[in-house]
Amino acid sequence: MSTLPELTSENSTPRASSQNAKKLVLIGAGKMGGALLEGWIGLGVDPTCIAVIEPQRTAAIEALSARGVRINPDPASIYPDAIVIAVKPQIAADIMPYVASLTSPSTVVVSIMAGRKIAFLAAALPRNAAVVRAMPNTPAAIGRGITVAVPNSGVSPAQRQLADALLRATGAVEWIDDETLMDAVTAVSGSGPAYVFLLTESLARAGEKAGLPAELAVRLARATVAGSGELLHRSSIDAAVLRQNVTSPGGTTAAALEVLMAPDGLDLLMERAIAAATRRGRELAG
Ligand SMILES: NC(=O)c1ccc[n+]([C@@H]2O[C@H](COP(=O)([O-])OP(=O)(O)OC[C@H]3O[C@@H](n4cnc5c(N)ncnc54)[C@H](OP(=O)(O)O)[C@@H]3O)[C@@H](O)[C@H]2O)c1
């Protein structure tokens, strides 16, 4: 299914303004919000249908304004179909009254704030407001993120489609119904890119210890992780099968995997890491 019809009017050409085009509000155009915004515009959403709320008029914000995006418009003039909240969770309580003032019964509020629960968001909004809590990850910046989304009972099928299209602008989207899984989701895919970067660092350090010049070790580790990630991306084959495909019995890869797959190896370490992140997510959410 193309995401475009959900965001633009069926009869409008991309970038052509139309009365039927979805009206979007983005609160916070930082790293994640900025990636979403670029994704929407890239999909053909009319920039004049997007309002961005940002306290500082930076050069990046001025550039958005030049492209037609409305910056900090009069709230009474917006009537959004969707509001996407992409500010730091620490200032959530400050911005929720403003979000509430923009929310009508037909608005879906999509929050990507880590750890901010649906109950917290809904409590600050008009009764029965449609709320989607989502957790993206940093590859969103290159359109290769994965976002997990959970709706509340106020979200209609059409609002869910709209939220899906908005989030899909930065990569894949998975929907779940059980919000309690969000801490584990955050631990796996939200924080996951950091583990892969650490793997790259660790592989380079081990290469250096094995005698490689430091810079060469870094280049080898980086290209290996990036290339393997791309192979995974392009293939539908299980990671385990891809691993077996590069492992000859009794060979060098098998020797390394014997260490990594030992009972006290990578599985145990990853299990502990994910458990620690999940626990921390629960603590932060309160
Ligand atoms: N980065 C990730 O990997 C990741 C992953 C999953 C979820 N998230 C979630 O995504 C959200 C955004 O993260 P980020 O990394 O994109 O943060 P960020 O780059 O700091 O972006 C936040 C943006 O919100 C703006 N802002 C601050 N106060 C505001 C206000 N009162 N009204 C409107 N905008 C305001 C900030 O402007 P100033 O810079 O001028 O303060 C900044 O541009 C967070 O809630 C985070 O939990 C991030």
The ligand as an SDF file (V2000), in Angstrom:
LIG
                    3D

 48 52  0  0  0  0  0  0  0  0999 V2000
   16.9700   10.1390   18.8800 N   0  0  0  0  0  0  0  0  0  0  0  0
   16.5480    8.8850   19.0320 C   0  0  0  0  0  0  0  0  0  0  0  0
   17.2310    7.8990   18.7890 O   0  0  0  0  0  0  0  0  0  0  0  0
   15.1390    8.6180   19.5080 C   0  0  0  0  0  0  0  0  0  0  0  0
   14.6350    7.3150   19.4090 C   0  0  0  0  0  0  0  0  0  0  0  0
   13.3450    7.0950   19.8060 C   0  0  0  0  0  0  0  0  0  0  0  0
   12.5790    8.1250   20.3270 C   0  0  0  0  0  0  0  0  0  0  0  0
   13.1030    9.3820   20.4180 N   0  0  0  0  0  0  0  0  0  0  0  0
   12.2870   10.4160   20.9970 C   0  0  0  0  0  0  0  0  0  0  0  0
   12.1540   11.4420   20.0670 O   0  0  0  0  0  0  0  0  0  0  0  0
   11.9960   12.6730   20.7630 C   0  0  0  0  0  0  0  0  0  0  0  0
   12.8950   13.6920   20.1200 C   0  0  0  0  0  0  0  0  0  0  0  0
   14.2340   13.2650   20.2290 O   0  0  0  0  0  0  0  0  0  0  0  0
   15.3680   13.9440   19.3620 P   0  0  0  0  0  0  0  0  0  0  0  0
   16.5720   13.1060   19.4960 O   0  0  0  0  0  0  0  0  0  0  0  0
   14.8350   14.2750   18.0130 O   0  0  0  0  0  0  0  0  0  0  0  0
   15.5540   15.3070   20.2240 O   0  0  0  0  0  0  0  0  0  0  0  0
   16.0320   16.7380   19.7370 P   0  0  0  0  0  0  0  0  0  0  0  0
   16.9090   16.6330   18.5360 O   0  0  0  0  0  0  0  0  0  0  0  0
   16.5310   17.4640   20.9390 O   0  0  0  0  0  0  0  0  0  0  0  0
   14.6600   17.4110   19.2460 O   0  0  0  0  0  0  0  0  0  0  0  0
   13.7230   17.9980   20.1030 C   0  0  0  0  0  0  0  0  0  0  0  0
   13.2600   19.2890   19.4460 C   0  0  0  0  0  0  0  0  0  0  0  0
   12.1800   19.8550   20.1990 O   0  0  0  0  0  0  0  0  0  0  0  0
   12.3960   21.2580   20.2740 C   0  0  0  0  0  0  0  0  0  0  0  0
   11.6840   21.8710   21.4170 N   0  0  0  0  0  0  0  0  0  0  0  0
   12.1280   22.1120   22.6720 C   0  0  0  0  0  0  0  0  0  0  0  0
   11.1550   22.7080   23.4020 N   0  0  0  0  0  0  0  0  0  0  0  0
   10.0790   22.8380   22.6010 C   0  0  0  0  0  0  0  0  0  0  0  0
    8.7720   23.3790   22.7740 C   0  0  0  0  0  0  0  0  0  0  0  0
    8.3710   23.8830   23.9490 N   0  0  0  0  0  0  0  0  0  0  0  0
    7.9230   23.3580   21.7250 N   0  0  0  0  0  0  0  0  0  0  0  0
    8.2960   22.8510   20.5480 C   0  0  0  0  0  0  0  0  0  0  0  0
    9.5310   22.3260   20.3190 N   0  0  0  0  0  0  0  0  0  0  0  0
   10.4020   22.3120   21.3300 C   0  0  0  0  0  0  0  0  0  0  0  0
   13.8870   21.3650   20.4160 C   0  0  0  0  0  0  0  0  0  0  0  0
   14.3000   22.6930   20.1450 O   0  0  0  0  0  0  0  0  0  0  0  0
   15.6370   23.2600   20.8760 P   0  0  0  0  0  0  0  0  0  0  0  0
   16.7690   22.4600   20.3310 O   0  0  0  0  0  0  0  0  0  0  0  0
   15.6200   24.6910   20.4670 O   0  0  0  0  0  0  0  0  0  0  0  0
   15.4160   23.0430   22.3590 O   0  0  0  0  0  0  0  0  0  0  0  0
   14.3660   20.3510   19.3810 C   0  0  0  0  0  0  0  0  0  0  0  0
   14.4050   20.8940   18.0870 O   0  0  0  0  0  0  0  0  0  0  0  0
   12.3380   12.4170   22.2290 C   0  0  0  0  0  0  0  0  0  0  0  0
   11.1540   12.4370   23.0040 O   0  0  0  0  0  0  0  0  0  0  0  0
   12.9450   11.0490   22.2300 C   0  0  0  0  0  0  0  0  0  0  0  0
   12.5700   10.3320   23.3900 O   0  0  0  0  0  0  0  0  0  0  0  0
   14.3730    9.6580   20.0090 C   0  0  0  0  0  0  0  0  0  0  0  0
  1  2  1  0
  2  3  2  0
  2  4  1  0
  4  5  1  0
  4 48  2  0
  5  6  2  0
  6  7  1  0
  7  8  2  0
  8  9  1  0
  8 48  1  0
  9 10  1  0
  9 46  1  0
 10 11  1  0
 11 12  1  0
 11 44  1  0
 12 13  1  0
 13 14  1  0
 14 15  2  0
 14 16  1  0
 14 17  1  0
 17 18  1  0
 18 19  2  0
 18 20  1  0
 18 21  1  0
 21 22  1  0
 22 23  1  0
 23 24  1  0
 23 42  1  0
 24 25  1  0
 25 26  1  0
 25 36  1  0
 26 27  1  0
 26 35  1  0
 27 28  2  0
 28 29  1  0
 29 30  1  0
 29 35  2  0
 30 31  1  0
 30 32  2  0
 32 33  1  0
 33 34  2  0
 34 35  1  0
 36 37  1  0
 36 42  1  0
 37 38  1  0
 38 39  2  0
 38 40  1  0
 38 41  1  0
 42 43  1  0
 44 45  1  0
 44 46  1  0
 46 47  1  0
M  CHG  2   8   1  16  -1
M  END
$$$$
